[in-house]
Amino acid sequence: MTSPYSQPVDLRLSVESSLEMVASSAYCNNLELGYLIDDDAPDAILCDAHTLQSVVTALLYFCVSNLDSGFVQVLVRSLLLYGNRYQLRFSVNGVRQDVPISEKSKSGSGPGKQSNTLDELLTFCSQQMSLLSGRMTVEEGLENGYRFHLNLQAESVPVSLPAYRESFQPLLQYRQVLVLSPHIINRDLLLQQSKRWGLITRTFQEAKEIPGDLLEPGAFDLAILDSFWACSPSSDSSSGIYLPGDLPVILCDCPGGQYPIGFQGDQIKAQLAKPIVPSRLYDALTHLLG
């Protein structure tokens, strides 16, 4: 049943807005933020925008408030049911740094500070999801993290897409890009978006993984570096990366970020505030490669 408050909701912009609301708190807690949306998901759906965003934001805020390191991620999965109707699943995952979520014994407890706070959250979100004719589930018995799932059905609606949402990008096709980030959520987003735009992208978790021949002049047209990696404390100078002096660099920045070791000052051609969003990434790429 369609809510009387339903309106076209741009899925990508809705998720990005929720992430922006918790960004400052996340980086104060050493948390990385990111999202991924299925390539075949609808661009927009008919839905109560305020209700959906309030639930996603509440779950993000809970994860950010109850984790002191790691990452918080929104995943949107979709399944076409018939016509223009989709089954959608919004997953909000919070994971402690370097420790994967794993199931504990039934007697174990999660990382939350107060169970009554979680109970209140679940009550609120469940009530809100019922307004969308959807439901919420939570994976229990998880160690070092949280997983919440929002399930609903909605109809897709046509919307006018900005240039960065189009797959064919003649200015970017076949350009060679190096991506260095220790965070899988950022690597996945950058790789997904790069492929969509026709870029040829190589991604690495650490600088030491990059083969020497890929650091030679002419190997890449541009590099995208995650400054969270650059902020990582290390007494070993080999954690730095030395790129050709004429290679332009986009630095994905967090508050208090430091320039990576081995950089010339004029190599940083653009800085993007995190969380990484495709619109700002597109603007930087077309400016530097166009």
Secondary structure, DSSP 4 states (H G I P E B T S, - for coil): ---TT-EEEEHHHHHHHHHHHHHHHHHHTTEEEEEEE-TTS-SEEEE-HHHHHHHHHHHHHHHHHH-SSEEEEEEEEEEEEETTEEEEEEEEEEE-TT---EEPPTT---S-S-HHHHHHHHHHHHHHHHHTT-EEEE--SEESEEEEEEEEEEEB---PPPGGG-S--TTTTT-EEEEE-S-HHHHHHHHHHHHHHT-EEEEESSGGGS-GGGGSTTS-SEEEEEHHHHHS--S-GGGS----TT--EEEEE-TT--PPTT--GGGEEEEEESSP-HHHHHHHHHHHH-
